[in-house]
Amino acid sequence: MSAPPVRQPLKAALLLNYDPTGPSRLLSTILKCEGMQADPIELSQFIDFVNRGKLQMETFFIGPNQYMITSIHENWFSARCIDTSTPAGEGAVVMQTAAFIVVALYDGSVGAASRAVVAADQFAWQLSRRNL
């Protein structure tokens, strides 16, 4: 009897440079992107969504997928993809530090969401330890 395959907590992740006090004409920079293609112009629309602060009233896009917020916390929120073809679903965890936004994308439901939150939180914690 073989052990079940180990699942990665994330299918993709983005690290965005973010300064909410900076001029709006400056686009956030994609510092790191793993597991997906990211377009700076498309992500500027995501940053605009975050800046508007109407998280419960609007949806947002990351790549071709549209997301709806499912829970909001002090410095992070989670969302579910509303146009997925994946049977178990897809989601996103978005965490904000002093200078960055961490976006963690995952496939699955509750267990996968929990693992994504832990992975994003550990990364955000490492950034904050370095005063970034």
Rosetta blueprint (number, residue, H / E / L):
1 M L
2 S L
3 A L
4 P L
5 P L
6 V L
7 R L
8 Q L
9 P L
10 L L
11 K L
12 A E
13 A E
14 L E
15 L E
16 L E
17 N E
18 Y L
19 D L
20 P L
21 T L
22 G L
23 P L
24 S L
25 R L
26 L L
27 L L
28 S L
29 T L
30 I E
31 L E
32 K E
33 C E
34 E E
35 G L
36 M L
37 Q L
38 A L
39 D L
40 P H
41 I H
42 E H
43 L H
44 S H
45 Q H
46 F H
47 I H
48 D H
49 F H
50 V H
51 N H
52 R H
53 G L
54 K L
55 L L
56 Q L
57 M L
58 E L
59 T E
60 F E
61 F E
62 I E
63 G L
64 P L
65 N E
66 Q E
67 Y E
68 M E
69 I E
70 T E
71 S E
72 I E
73 H L
74 E L
75 N L
76 W E
77 F E
78 S E
79 A E
80 R E
81 C E
82 I L
83 D L
84 T L
85 S L
86 T L
87 P L
88 A L
89 G L
90 E E
91 G E
92 A E
93 V E
94 V E
95 M E
96 Q E
97 T L
98 A L
99 A L
100 F E
101 I E
102 V E
103 V E
104 A E
105 L E
106 Y E
107 D E
108 G L
109 S L
110 V H
111 G H
112 A H
113 A H
114 S H
115 R H
116 A H
117 V H
118 V H
119 A H
120 A H
121 D H
122 Q H
123 F H
124 A H
125 W H
126 Q H
127 L H
128 S H
129 R H
130 R L
131 N L
132 L L
